[in-house]
């Protein structure tokens, strides 16, 4: 975000107590300073708004299921897992609303999960089938695929586990193969969410060697070990909800206490070839979004994660919040912080509001 030029006038400070009676006998001392004038009418507020939200700022994360139909996710009211038929219909609706891209996440059947996540390398797995179906129906919509092993592993971790340790380099080798398979299926944006060191550069090299130089990488550059992912793990059927596994993820996801470290992570991913970067979660880390955008000036995205969605949606269903207003205010907050776009489960709902208004 660019620095603003100094104001050509001084902002009045509060008068000292001794001067208060003289200064505030009337407002005549400040005849020109009326901040409320620009707030008085909706048309004027629109003219002077510093930030705007549009449907083109949104990426819609969608959960997949092998069985056809729609399957409600209890911890995310209003969000369903979708079979391939309903998925294509839903993507068509999103496209008609002006949403430019969707992100696909699979709920892999338990019998397909293994210690090493072999299903991630199946060219006919659920994600690859979904990518092909969506791109066949709507070639002009962007499709984003997560690169990590947690939907496919029996232990629920994002990487391979050897003697109780999530191993880095061996995991990266598998992620490269996974990324190429997704690109072959038609994926437009590869999004490594695993937080292994060096994986962006390795994936970029693998894609380029396989003839996919045009496929973009949006790295989960600053992904925190957050308590806000719980509903997501429910949605994909991950098995990493035990306290022990949550603690283990802290060995590769970022410490919520750290912000300077996020800048180092982003710098490394950009140097390795990332086209875009992401901060995850979103609302608790708006300071990180702002710092990343200020420091690098690159396309910067935030992920409004499942727990953030569930909080707003749950409070709205209980009558504690105006859900629509809270949704739009939260999304606008991402833009104000410097995000170029937001991954959000509210994408379709928000796009409908924007179209209506």
Secondary structure, DSSP 8 states (H G I E B T S, - for coil): -------SS-------GGGHHHHTSSGGGGSS--GGGGGSSHHHHHHH-S----GGGEEEEEEE-SSSSEEE-TTSTT-EEE-HHHHHHHHHHHHHTT--EEEEEE---GGG-BTT-GGGG-TTSHHHHHHHHHHHH-TTSEEEEEE-STTTBSS--SS-EETTEE-SHHHHHHHHHHHHHHHHHT-SEEEE-S--TTHHHHHHHHHHHTT-TT-EEEEEEEEB--GGGHHHHHHHT-S--SHHHHHHGGGTSB-TT-SHHHHHHHHHHHHHT-SEEEEESSGGGHHHHHHHHHHH-S-EEEEE-HHHHHHHHHHHHTTSS-HHHHHHHHHHHHHHHT-SEEEETTHHHHHHHHHH-
